[in-house]
Amino acid sequence: MRYFYSSYYLKNMIDNKNKNTLTIISTEKKNKKKYKFNPKILIKNNKLTKIKIDKYSKQITENVLLSKPGIIRFLNLINYYKNFNYKLVPWLFNIIIKSILINKCKKILDDNLLKNENELDKIKKFIEENEIFNEFKNLFEEN
């Protein structure tokens, strides 16, 4: 997930390159050393581009994300495995996170860990609103 977040963050840096020219210049003046992996300098020197970031995201999706058995099972279940690409990763992460949250909330309710009625009502409402995600409870877990 970090890889995709960082690629999204870097794309936003590139999109905002024109807005942030002053901060890039001031950063260079402060840091007289030009660090090899400083994204602002790499963007300024056109060594880091959206095309390269997209290529990296595509490789991470194909080599890492689509090699996970739970994700393969889920995408096959919804008949979307062949059509999946790196642009749909945020959608997939949303489903995974919600299914994990629903299961943890159900466990909290089953174990009677909360005594506050207000908090219990919020959790029950959350579970009811997102009941469909309960169907995926064992799908994303590793065997």
Backbone torsions as a table, in degrees:
resi	resn	phi	psi	omega
1	MET	NA	-35.5	179.7
2	ARG	-61.9	-38.0	-179.0
3	TYR	-60.7	-43.0	-178.6
4	PHE	-72.1	-36.9	177.1
5	TYR	-64.2	-43.1	-179.4
6	SER	-66.4	-37.3	178.1
7	SER	-67.3	-38.1	176.1
8	TYR	-63.1	-42.9	179.3
9	TYR	-62.1	-43.8	-180.0
10	LEU	-66.4	-37.2	176.1
11	LYS	-61.4	-40.8	177.8
12	ASN	-65.6	-35.0	176.6
13	MET	-63.2	-41.5	179.5
14	ILE	-67.1	-40.8	178.7
15	ASP	-62.7	-33.5	-177.9
16	ASN	-97.0	15.8	-176.3
17	LYS	-57.9	-44.4	-178.1
18	ASN	-68.0	-32.8	-179.9
19	LYS	-73.0	-29.5	-172.5
20	ASN	-104.8	22.7	-178.3
21	THR	-63.3	-35.6	179.2
22	LEU	-64.9	-41.4	-179.7
23	THR	-69.6	-32.5	177.4
24	ILE	-66.2	-44.9	180.0
25	ILE	-64.9	-44.5	-179.4
26	SER	-66.8	-32.5	177.7
27	THR	-66.6	-39.8	178.8
28	GLU	-65.6	-37.3	179.4
29	LYS	-67.7	-39.3	178.9
30	LYS	-67.1	-45.6	-178.5
31	ASN	-101.4	96.8	-177.6
32	LYS	-68.6	-24.8	175.9
33	LYS	-78.9	134.7	175.8
34	LYS	-95.5	104.2	-179.0
35	TYR	-70.5	141.3	-175.9
36	LYS	-63.5	-33.7	-174.8
37	PHE	-113.6	29.6	176.2
38	ASN	-81.3	112.5	-174.8
39	PRO	-62.1	-34.2	-179.4
40	LYS	-64.7	-41.3	179.1
41	ILE	-71.5	-39.0	177.8
42	LEU	-62.8	-38.8	177.5
43	ILE	-67.7	-43.1	-179.1
44	LYS	-62.1	-37.9	-179.4
45	ASN	-87.7	8.6	180.0
46	ASN	57.4	30.2	174.2
47	LYS	-91.1	-17.0	176.9
48	LEU	-121.8	114.4	-176.7
49	THR	-125.7	167.8	178.0
50	LYS	-62.3	-35.9	-179.5
51	ILE	-63.6	-43.3	178.9
52	LYS	-66.5	-39.0	179.1
53	ILE	-67.1	-41.8	177.0
54	ASP	-62.3	-40.8	178.5
55	LYS	-63.2	-42.7	177.7
56	TYR	-62.5	-44.9	179.1
57	SER	-61.7	-39.7	179.3
58	LYS	-65.2	-42.3	178.8
59	GLN	-64.7	-43.7	179.3
60	ILE	-62.9	-41.3	179.6
61	THR	-61.6	-49.0	-175.9
62	GLU	-71.5	-41.6	-173.1
63	ASN	-88.1	-27.8	-176.1
64	VAL	-110.9	-58.4	-173.5
65	LEU	-65.4	-46.2	-177.2
66	LEU	-81.7	8.8	173.6
67	SER	-101.1	-4.2	178.9
68	LYS	-79.4	126.8	-176.9
69	PRO	-60.3	-39.1	-179.8
70	GLY	-64.6	-40.3	179.7
71	ILE	-69.5	-39.5	177.3
72	ILE	-62.4	-44.1	179.0
73	ARG	-60.3	-44.5	-179.2
74	PHE	-63.4	-48.0	-178.2
75	LEU	-65.9	-34.3	174.6
76	ASN	-69.3	-37.0	179.3
77	LEU	-60.3	-41.8	179.8
78	ILE	-92.7	7.7	176.5
79	ASN	59.0	47.3	-176.5
80	TYR	-129.7	7.4	-175.2
81	TYR	-62.1	-43.4	-177.2
82	LYS	-73.1	-25.2	-176.9
83	ASN	-96.7	2.3	-175.5
84	PHE	-77.7	135.7	174.3
85	ASN	-137.6	174.8	-173.2
86	TYR	-65.1	-18.6	179.1
87	LYS	-74.8	-16.2	179.8
88	LEU	-94.8	4.5	-178.0
89	VAL	-61.0	-44.3	178.0
90	PRO	-58.5	-39.0	176.8
91	TRP	-61.3	-45.2	-179.9
92	LEU	-64.5	-43.6	178.9
93	PHE	-63.2	-36.4	177.1
94	ASN	-60.1	-44.4	179.7
95	ILE	-65.9	-44.1	-179.6
96	ILE	-62.3	-46.3	-177.9
97	ILE	-65.1	-43.5	179.7
98	LYS	-64.8	-39.2	179.6
99	SER	-66.2	-38.4	177.2
100	ILE	-66.7	-42.7	178.9
101	LEU	-62.4	-43.0	179.5
102	ILE	-60.8	-44.0	-179.6
103	ASN	-65.5	-38.7	177.9
104	LYS	-69.0	-37.3	177.3
105	CYS	-65.5	-40.4	177.5
106	LYS	-63.5	-38.5	178.7
107	LYS	-65.3	-39.0	177.6
108	ILE	-62.3	-42.6	178.4
109	LEU	-66.8	-42.6	-179.0
110	ASP	-65.2	-35.6	-178.4
111	ASP	-87.9	-1.0	-178.5
112	ASN	51.6	49.1	-178.4
113	LEU	-81.8	-19.2	-179.9
114	LEU	-107.1	136.4	178.2
115	LYS	-107.1	-18.7	-178.3
116	ASN	-75.9	121.3	-177.9
117	GLU	-63.7	-37.0	-179.7
118	ASN	-62.8	-45.0	179.1
119	GLU	-67.0	-38.7	177.7
120	LEU	-62.5	-41.8	178.7
121	ASP	-63.7	-40.0	178.6
122	LYS	-63.6	-42.2	-179.9
123	ILE	-67.4	-42.1	178.7
124	LYS	-62.2	-41.1	179.2
125	LYS	-65.1	-42.0	178.2
126	PHE	-61.6	-43.2	179.4
127	ILE	-64.7	-42.8	179.7
128	GLU	-63.7	-41.3	-178.6
129	GLU	-68.5	-27.2	-175.8
130	ASN	-119.9	34.9	-176.3
131	GLU	-60.2	-30.2	-178.6
132	ILE	-61.5	-29.7	-178.8
133	PHE	-72.8	-15.2	177.4
134	ASN	-66.3	-25.4	-179.4
135	GLU	-64.9	-22.1	-176.5
136	PHE	-97.8	18.1	-169.5
137	LYS	-57.8	-38.5	-178.8
138	ASN	-103.4	0.1	-173.6
139	LEU	-70.7	-39.7	-174.3
140	PHE	-93.2	-2.5	179.0
141	GLU	-80.8	143.5	178.0
142	GLU	-75.2	143.9	177.5
143	ASN	-82.9	NA	NA
